[in-house]
Amino acid sequence: MLLQFGYANDLKQGGNMNKSKISIHELKLWYDKNQALHGIDLQIAEKKITSFIGPSGCGKSTLLRCLNRMNDHISNCRIEGKVLIDNQDIYDPNVDVVQLRSHIGMVFQKPNPFPKSIYENVAYAPRIHGIASSGDDMDELVENVLKKASLWKEVKDKLHQPGTALSGGQQQRLCIARTIAVKPEVILMDEPCSALDPIASAKIEELMDELKKEYTIIIVTHSMQQAARVSDFTAFFYMGNLVEFGNTGNIFTKPQQQQTEDYITGRFG
Amino acid sequence: MNKIVSNKALKRRYRKEKIFKGAAIFALLLAASFLVFFFSNMIGKGVSAFSQAEILVDVHYSESSMKSYRKAVDKPYRKIVSRGWLRTLPMYMEDNPEVMGTTRQEWVLATADVDQYLKGYPNRLKDKHKQYIDKLQEEGKLKLAFNTGFFTRGDSKMAELAGIKSAVIGSILVLLVTLAVALPIGVMTAIYLEEFAPDNRLTQLVEVNINNLAAIPSILFGLLGLAIFINFFGVPRSSALVGGLTLALMTLPVIIITTRAALRAVPNSIREAAYGLGASRWQAVFHHVLPLAFPGILTGTIIGLAQAMGETAPLLVIGMMAYIPDSPTGFTDAATVLPAQIFTWAGESIRAYEERTAAAILVLVTILLSMNAFAIWLRKRFETRW
């Protein structure tokens, strides 16, 4: 109740109407007999950046991976509850996971471009989803996408060199480009800057700020400064529970819960 | 400062280290010396087989030599020119009628005994022949020439005519069958087990059994091949087809195990990247994982094939330990393989086969070493860095 109230309050304070893109209801998750998520309720606003913070093992990455059903590939994982995206339950048997993931892209902790050319990295997903065939269409798409990921200037002369030869920050931007090439509605980012230096991280953050005009972004991060800098909303998790959720400004300046305050002031975690 | 000065306990520790190191080096040297002994022995024995005695004689191509091939050369030569070679003359004359009625001076194959005498090995020549040979040698009518026949002829009961060609062709045919059967089945099995199969009791049972298969004595595969392929399916005995199928059974676990290792070596981040973009499992495997695992799969396959190539025991049971003078022309012809040829020659009582045995071993070892070297090169060449 308190959480609902906090969120409603934020909406009022913000003054603008935030449309909810994803709503999570009573989500519970078990790995074998270990319960990793204890009934999460959360609303995620459209075209905003929401960050998940919390100490290691708190369930934030697990929750993120529930949103594009990445946990399907873990054989001993069991899920209860609902995740609605635009009012469609993604765990409904009618939902096709391949279609789902073309709507909800994901960027991982370690930059993981395919060991193929930069061009092929971007062109892969549009090709398998039949968005663009090869030739001029694809060239145009690749160029646009790389421009959106502010990588075009750096790679336009070496599109056919392997993506793995780029620097870490460039690789991560390539992974973002690869993700937005299929025009998803939501981008999930699992600690996208943890393997990068501060300058490369700053570029990613800049890019995120640019991307939120078109996409709903959820980022899991260990860096509270990053959460404070980039996100509009912040959710704090602890031991598989959502402890506090609200406007990022409020969470970092006047947290309602003692645990949140302890965590953001560095007393634990 | 007393504490950092070496003491008794410390000295004991160092001594233990030294003893262990010494033992390890001794073991290494022992293993290396076995290898050196094997190679020097084989090379020492086998090198002489690559040259063969030839005599310069007048060969009469005539009607009488057609009827009795021994008359093609003059009497004193009849004991020292290879009878096996003389026997081929009538056929040669039939195929080339233009030589009829001529006498030509030619370098022809000498008997194995002459060959052994020239090389200084024990032989069965009589003293008068030895003197005659010495005289011929002084006149320059006898020489040791490169033994091309060793590579261009099949097995023979005349040592000087015996070659490895039919065994090599048999080996190639057998390996082709093995490759064609074991590679697709092995790779598909490995992909299913590694990428698609649920982790349950059944797949665990299958896995344990595959690992056990790799440790089964190879002769049992021969018995299996005999029972299934020959007796049940009626595949021709001694053929390259049945040999290849039997060796494929033996190579399968090797290919499955190495392919799984290669697939497992592809980092999970690549699969996740593909899934994250909405690739199906099939697409993730065939577009991304398999191409990256391919060099590893190839390496494992080559090593498996090299193992199959050196295998003899299972082929014994399915009748490939046979006397095959003519090269097989198809997969269902009777065939033998290199190691089987070596085994057959090693059992011959005639002295001249000994060097041929060693030479065939050298050829086999050279092929195996180059296959393994190729596998290592492939691995280095396509090693991917993430």
Interface residues (C-beta under 8 A of the other chain):
Chain A: N68 M70 H73 S75 V98 Q99 L100 R101 S102 G105 M106 V107 F108 K110 N112 P113 F114 P115 Y124 A125 I128 H129 T164 C175 R178 T179 V182
Chain B: P198 D199 P267 S269 I270 R271 E272 A273 A274 Y275 G276 L277 G278 A279 S280 Q283 H287 H288 L292 T384 R385 W386
